[in-house]
Amino acid sequence: MFGLLYKVSRKSRIVNIFLRFVYKCDIPVTAKIGKNVTFNHKGLGAVIHPHTVIEDNVFIEHHVCFGQRTGDDTSAPVIRKNVVIGAYAIILGGIEVGEGTVIGAGSLVLENVPAHSIYYNPRNSHILANNKKTGCY
């Protein structure tokens, strides 16, 4: 049993090292990544915390960071289904990005994002989808 675990962890470590050198990304084996998760540009520059949870049908652009806020905090983001994350977005801490959300390019996300909303950079604010006040659909 231990030999099998050693072989699996050794292979995954080799793949992780390969990804670091070729694509400059860090995607650990312990991160929980669902089905149909797409890393655009082969995950170029992506950094993912080992405890991050990414559910199904998520589209992630290049140079995206999922991490913790401080050295003592070990909590990591939870990304729900059908989320689109723009390039250079940074999502930090034990927060939850709701289902069907769009995170704009270059956004710094430090708080929970409600489902079916658009989170963009200018003032790091969000627009709820189908909101009559904003007219955003």
C-alpha positions as CSV (number, residue, x, y, z in Angstrom):
1,M,0.0,0.0,0.0
2,F,2.7,2.5,1.0
3,G,4.7,1.6,-2.2
4,L,1.6,2.4,-4.3
5,L,1.1,5.8,-2.6
6,Y,4.8,6.6,-3.0
7,K,4.6,5.8,-6.7
8,V,1.5,7.9,-7.2
9,S,2.9,10.9,-5.2
10,R,6.2,10.6,-7.1
11,K,4.5,10.7,-10.5
12,S,2.3,13.7,-9.4
13,R,5.3,15.5,-8.1
14,I,7.1,15.0,-11.5
15,V,4.1,16.4,-13.3
16,N,4.0,19.3,-10.9
17,I,7.7,20.1,-11.5
18,F,7.2,19.8,-15.2
19,L,4.3,22.3,-15.1
20,R,6.3,24.7,-13.0
21,F,9.2,24.8,-15.4
22,V,7.4,24.7,-18.8
23,Y,4.2,26.7,-18.1
24,K,5.3,28.6,-15.0
25,C,2.2,27.5,-13.0
26,D,1.7,25.8,-9.7
27,I,-1.3,23.4,-9.6
28,P,-0.9,21.1,-6.6
29,V,-2.3,17.5,-6.6
30,T,-4.2,18.2,-3.4
31,A,-6.4,20.9,-4.9
32,K,-9.9,19.6,-5.7
33,I,-10.6,20.4,-9.3
34,G,-13.9,19.3,-10.9
35,K,-14.9,18.2,-14.4
36,N,-14.6,20.4,-17.5
37,V,-12.3,22.9,-15.7
38,T,-10.5,24.8,-18.5
39,F,-7.2,26.6,-17.9
40,N,-6.7,28.9,-20.9
41,H,-3.1,29.0,-22.3
42,K,-2.4,25.7,-20.6
43,G,-2.5,27.4,-17.1
44,L,0.2,29.8,-17.8
45,G,1.2,31.6,-14.6
46,A,-1.7,30.0,-12.5
47,V,-1.0,29.6,-8.8
48,I,-3.4,27.5,-6.8
49,H,-3.5,26.9,-3.0
50,P,-3.3,23.2,-2.1
51,H,-6.7,23.3,-0.4
52,T,-8.6,25.2,-3.1
53,V,-11.9,23.7,-4.3
54,I,-12.9,24.3,-7.9
55,E,-16.2,22.8,-9.0
56,D,-17.3,21.7,-12.5
57,N,-17.4,23.9,-15.7
58,V,-15.1,26.6,-14.6
59,F,-13.1,28.7,-17.1
60,I,-9.8,30.2,-15.8
61,E,-7.7,32.6,-17.7
62,H,-3.9,32.9,-17.4
63,H,-1.9,34.3,-14.4
64,V,-4.7,33.7,-11.9
65,C,-3.9,33.3,-8.2
66,F,-6.0,31.4,-5.6
67,G,-4.4,31.7,-2.2
68,Q,-4.5,32.4,1.5
69,R,-4.4,35.9,3.0
70,T,-1.8,35.5,5.8
71,G,0.7,32.9,6.8
72,D,-1.4,31.7,9.7
73,D,-4.6,31.3,7.8
74,T,-4.8,28.0,5.9
75,S,-8.3,28.6,4.4
76,A,-8.5,28.6,0.6
77,P,-11.2,29.8,-1.9
78,V,-14.1,27.7,-3.0
79,I,-15.1,28.3,-6.7
80,R,-18.7,27.1,-7.5
81,K,-19.9,25.8,-10.8
82,N,-20.0,27.7,-14.1
83,V,-17.7,30.5,-13.1
84,V,-15.5,32.5,-15.5
85,I,-12.3,34.0,-14.0
86,G,-10.5,36.7,-16.0
87,A,-6.7,37.1,-16.5
88,Y,-4.6,38.3,-13.6
89,A,-7.5,37.9,-11.1
90,I,-6.4,37.3,-7.4
91,I,-8.8,35.4,-5.1
92,L,-7.6,35.3,-1.5
93,G,-8.8,33.7,1.7
94,G,-11.5,31.3,2.7
95,I,-14.1,32.9,0.5
96,E,-16.8,31.5,-1.8
97,V,-17.4,32.6,-5.4
98,G,-21.0,31.8,-6.2
99,E,-22.3,29.7,-9.1
100,G,-22.5,31.4,-12.5
101,T,-20.3,34.4,-11.5
102,V,-17.9,36.3,-13.8
103,I,-14.7,37.6,-12.2
104,G,-13.2,40.4,-14.3
105,A,-9.6,40.6,-15.4
106,G,-7.3,42.1,-12.8
107,S,-9.8,41.9,-9.9
108,L,-8.7,41.4,-6.3
109,V,-11.4,39.3,-4.5
110,L,-11.3,39.4,-0.7
111,E,-15.0,38.8,0.1
112,N,-17.7,36.3,-0.8
113,V,-19.2,36.9,-4.2
114,P,-22.9,36.1,-4.6
115,A,-24.1,33.7,-7.3
116,H,-24.9,34.9,-10.8
117,S,-23.1,38.2,-10.5
118,I,-20.3,40.1,-12.2
119,Y,-17.3,41.1,-10.1
120,Y,-15.1,43.7,-11.7
121,N,-12.0,45.7,-10.8
122,P,-12.7,49.5,-10.9
123,R,-13.9,49.6,-7.2
124,N,-14.0,45.8,-6.7
125,S,-17.7,45.9,-6.7
126,H,-20.3,43.4,-8.0
127,I,-23.4,43.6,-10.1
128,L,-26.2,41.1,-9.5
129,A,-27.4,39.5,-12.7
130,N,-31.0,40.3,-13.7
131,N,-30.9,43.4,-11.5
132,K,-33.4,46.0,-12.8
133,K,-31.4,48.9,-11.3
134,T,-28.3,48.2,-13.3
135,G,-29.8,46.6,-16.4
136,C,-27.1,44.0,-16.4
137,Y,-28.2,40.5,-17.7
